């Protein structure tokens, strides 16, 4: 891809254009790539979370994963799953259920990125 650099020529007192150097092209592309990296949301609505889990084929496994937890963690997870309106990425429920559903940290991040768009 080619880029045009606009600059001010102080001797001629005029704006000019030139093709970008390979180094400038590399810097422009690196900045574009960095800007395109999705940000993992800190929270999503429960509706978004459930739709993302459904799309990932994991929604049906949530109840079984919660049921397999020891008391009182199981009851706390059930309350949070049934009555929360928001799912926060750093909550113990997410940290516990992710691995129980076979999700890595990066897969959990991707699930949140997917969910926020729903």
Buried (B, 14 or more C-beta within 10 A) or exposed (E): EEEEEEEEEEEEEEEEEEEBEEEEBEEBEEEEEEEEEEEBBEBBBBEBBBBBBEEBEBBEBBEEBBEEBEEEEBEBBBEBBEEBEEBBBEBEBBEBBBEBBEBEEEBBBBBBBBBBEB
